[in-house]
Amino acid sequence: MATAAIAAGLVIAGCSAEEPGPDFTPTLPPSKSSSALDGDEETAPVDEDEEAQPNPAASPDLKPPPIPPEIEEKTLEGAEAAARYYIDVFNYGYSSYDTEPIESISLPDCETCAHHVEVIRNLKDQEQTFDGGNVEADSESSFYENGDRIVVELIVRQAPSKIVNVDGSVEKTNNAEHIVMWILANWQETGWKIGATDNEEAPE
């Protein structure tokens, strides 16, 4: 399964090489996420106690998306709500540079989720602007169920985006993407959490 490189380092989906996929259909094969800003440079250290500074491109009225109550229900609807909430907090995280919602919905061993947290912190630390890149999911969904683990399949589109340096120069631009996305929701005592994601280019 080919992995689409959405936003080259800002891809919403794609398991890391170390991240295991579920052992039921469809399998989520390992696929290495690209590093921050599509390079091999190390992420600059971030002060964990520092208050999140908003993305300069973000609206001053931007608020964290509300947590759907269905996430606390052990149902297919609950798993889907968690998957769609993950997309919402992905958008919010890159808009606000606030990583708490992504961290809250993700399991500790979700390497893709941790990757996005790292990239967002790096953008904030470098005082770069992430402009565009909003992800929207179609209303239809499919499921692959295995007890406490459910893969939610969604068709998503990501808008073009660019990263702008503090001096106004453009660091990187990224084209729009149209993909099939699989989000693994794991049932925990407190509700559904995201354990892994994967994707491939959607058929035209």
C-alpha positions in Angstrom: 0.0 0.0 0.0 1.6 3.2 -1.1 1.7 6.0 1.4 0.9 9.5 0.2 3.2 12.3 1.3 0.7 14.9 2.3 2.4 18.2 3.0 5.9 16.6 3.0 6.5 16.2 6.7 3.1 17.6 7.7 1.2 14.5 6.5 -1.9 13.7 8.6 -1.5 10.0 8.1 1.3 7.4 7.9 2.6 5.0 10.4 6.2 5.2 11.5 8.7 2.4 10.8 8.4 1.3 14.5 4.6 1.6 14.7 2.8 -1.8 14.4 -0.4 -2.0 12.5 -3.4 -4.0 13.6 -3.4 -7.7 12.7 -6.8 -7.7 11.0 -8.0 -6.5 7.6 -6.9 -4.0 6.4 -3.4 -4.2 7.9 -1.7 -0.9 8.5 1.8 -1.6 7.2 4.8 0.3 8.5 5.5 3.4 6.6 8.1 5.9 7.7 6.8 9.4 8.4 9.1 12.1 7.1 10.8 14.3 9.6 9.9 17.9 10.4 10.1 20.2 7.4 10.9 17.1 5.2 14.6 17.0 6.3 16.8 15.2 8.7 17.5 18.1 11.0 16.9 17.7 14.7 13.9 19.4 16.2 14.9 22.4 18.4 14.3 21.9 22.1 11.0 23.3 23.4 10.2 24.4 26.9 7.4 22.1 28.1 6.1 24.8 30.5 6.0 27.5 27.9 2.5 28.6 27.0 1.6 27.7 23.4 2.1 30.7 21.1 -0.5 30.8 18.3 0.4 30.4 14.6 0.6 33.9 13.2 -1.8 32.8 10.4 -4.5 31.7 12.9 -7.6 33.6 13.8 -7.5 35.3 17.2 -10.8 33.6 18.0 -9.5 30.1 17.4 -10.6 27.6 20.1 -10.0 23.9 20.7 -12.6 21.7 19.0 -15.2 20.3 21.4 -14.7 16.7 22.4 -17.6 14.6 21.1 -19.5 12.8 23.9 -19.7 9.7 21.6 -16.0 9.1 22.2 -16.9 7.7 25.6 -19.3 5.1 24.0 -18.0 1.7 23.0 -19.8 1.8 19.6 -18.9 2.1 16.0 -20.2 5.7 16.2 -17.9 6.3 19.1 -14.9 5.1 17.2 -15.8 7.2 14.2 -16.3 10.2 16.4 -12.7 9.7 17.8 -11.3 9.4 14.2 -13.0 12.6 13.1 -12.0 14.4 16.3 -8.4 13.4 15.5 -8.7 15.3 12.2 -10.2 18.3 14.0 -7.4 18.5 16.5 -4.8 18.0 13.7 -6.3 21.1 12.0 -6.4 23.0 15.3 -2.9 22.0 16.3 -1.3 23.3 13.1 -3.4 26.4 13.3 -2.8 27.2 17.0 0.5 25.5 17.7 -1.3 24.0 20.7 -0.5 20.2 20.9 -2.5 19.3 24.0 -5.7 18.1 22.2 -3.6 15.8 19.8 -1.7 14.4 22.8 -5.0 13.9 24.7 -6.7 11.8 22.0 -3.6 9.8 21.1 -2.1 6.7 22.8 1.5 7.0 23.9 2.7 4.5 21.3 1.1 6.3 18.3 4.2 7.4 16.5 2.4 9.4 13.9 0.6 11.4 16.5 3.9 12.1 18.3 5.5 13.1 15.0 2.8 15.8 14.5 3.4 17.1 18.1 7.1 17.3 17.3 6.6 19.2 14.0 4.1 21.7 15.6 6.5 22.4 18.4 9.3 22.9 15.9 7.2 25.4 13.9 6.4 27.3 17.0 10.1 27.3 18.2 11.3 28.5 14.8 8.6 31.2 14.7 7.4 29.9 11.4 3.9 30.3 10.0 2.0 27.3 8.7 -0.6 28.6 6.2 -3.3 26.4 4.7 -3.2 22.6 4.9 -6.7 22.2 6.4 -8.0 18.7 6.2 -11.7 17.8 5.6 -13.2 14.3 5.7 -16.2 13.2 3.6 -19.3 12.3 5.4 -19.2 8.6 4.5 -17.2 6.1 6.4 -16.4 2.3 6.6 -15.3 0.2 9.5 -13.1 -2.9 10.1 -14.0 -4.1 13.6 -12.0 -6.4 16.0 -13.4 -6.0 19.5 -11.6 -3.2 21.2 -9.9 -2.0 18.0 -11.7 -0.5 15.1 -10.2 0.9 11.9 -12.2 3.8 10.5 -11.8 4.4 6.8 -12.4 8.0 5.6 -11.9 9.9 2.3 -10.1 13.1 3.1 -8.8 16.1 1.3 -6.0 18.4 2.4 -5.8 22.0 1.1 -2.5 23.4 -0.3 -0.2 24.8 2.3 3.1 26.7 2.8 5.5 27.3 5.6 6.8 30.9 5.9 9.9 31.9 7.8 10.0 34.8 10.2 11.7 37.0 7.6 8.8 36.4 5.1 10.6 33.9 2.9 8.8 30.7 1.9 10.4 27.6 3.4 8.2 25.1 1.6 5.0 24.8 -0.4 2.7 21.7 -0.6 0.0 20.7 -3.1 -3.5 19.7 -2.3 -4.0 16.0 -1.5 -6.9 13.6 -1.9 -6.5 10.3 0.1 -8.1 7.3 1.6 -7.3 7.3 5.3 -7.4 4.6 7.9 -7.5 5.6 11.6 -7.1 2.9 14.2 -9.2 3.6 17.3 -8.4 1.6 20.4 -11.0 1.3 23.2 -9.6 2.3 26.7 -11.3 2.6 30.1 -11.9 6.3 29.4 -13.0 6.0 25.8 -11.6 5.7 22.3 -7.9 6.7 21.7 -6.0 6.9 18.4 -3.3 4.2 18.1 -2.2 4.5 14.4 -3.0 5.9 11.0 -2.2 5.1 7.4 -3.3 6.3 4.0 -3.0 5.9 0.2 -3.9 8.1 -2.7 -7.7 8.1 -3.4 -8.9 6.9 -6.7 -10.2 9.6 -9.0 
